[in-house]
Amino acid sequence: MPSTTIAPHAELTTLVNVFTVDPARQRELVEILTGATQKVMQYREGFISANIHASTDGTRVLNYAQWSSTDAYQAMLDDPECREHMSEAAALATFDPHVYTVESIHHT
């Protein structure tokens, strides 16, 4: 199974989606996003990986996801089953999704 690849100018589409959530509901949102990925998203053509991060202050959840192409990502957005799962997350939080390219990485 493919895994998350962080490499400059990799030929894939990277989604960074930041959810803002009430801290009392952060865990619920994490579970919804994790469940949607396990049940639906990972089976869509072009899916590579999804990584769900919870902020330590409880106010944010970040989804760092990768797709084989922008078309594959858009097909997921257009899929009614995927949209159903996304609406569950949207009911709990505001969100700000953007597609990125990796421009540089640094290691010690």
N, C-alpha and C positions, 0 to 999 in steps of 0.2 A: 504494500500500500504506500502511495506517495506520502511524503511528510512535508512539513513547513520548510520552505526554502527561503532564506533571506540572503539574496545576492544582488549586487548592483545590476540593473538592467536585465534581470531575468525575464524570460518571455512568458509571463503569467500576469494575472490581474490580482492585485492586492486590495482588499477592502478593509478599511479601518472604520468601524462604527462605534461611536461613543454614545452610550445611553446614560442619561441623567435620571436618577431614581431616588425615591425616599429611602433613606437607610433601612427603615423597617421592612422594606420590600426587596432589598438588594438580593438576598438569598433566593427568593421566589423567582426573580428575573433570571438569575444565573441558571436555575433549574429549568426554566422555560427554554432558554437559549440552548442549553446542553441537550435537553430532550428533543428539541426540534432538529438539532444537528444529528443526533443519534438515530432518530426515527425517519427523517425525511431528507435533509440537506445533503448528507454524505452520499446519498444514492443518486443524486442528480448528476447528469453527464457534465464533466468538466470540474467537478469538485476536487480540490486537492487537500485542503485542511481548514480547520477552524480552531481558534484558540480563544477561550473566554477568560477574561481577567476581571477581578473584582478589586476596586480601590479599597485601601485600608480604612478610609474614612466613611465607607459605606454609600457614598453618593454617586458613584459611577460604576458602570460595567462596560468593558471594552471587548469588542469582537474583532479579532485580527484574523481575517479569512482569506484564503487564496483559491482562485479559479484558474482554469487553463487559459481562459480568454475573457474579454469583455462580453462577447456574445454568450458564452456559457453563463456568466454572472447575470446578464440580462434575462436569459431564458429562465433562470431560477426566480428572478423577480416577477416574471410574467406567469409563473406556474401557480394555479389556484391553490393547490395543497400547501405550497410554500407560503403563499400570501396569508393563508389561514393561521399558520404558526407565527408569522411575523406580526399579525394583528394582536395576538396574545401578548407579545412583548410590548407592542405599542400602547396597549391598554395600561401598562404599568409605568411607562417611562417615556420621556422625550428622547429622540435619537438624532444623530447627525452623521450619516454615512457618507464616505468619500472613497473614491478609488485612487490609489497611489502607485507610483513607481518607486522602487528602492534606488536611491541615488548614491549612497555610500554606506559602508559598514566599517566598524572599527573594533579591534580586539587588543587586549594587552597580552 
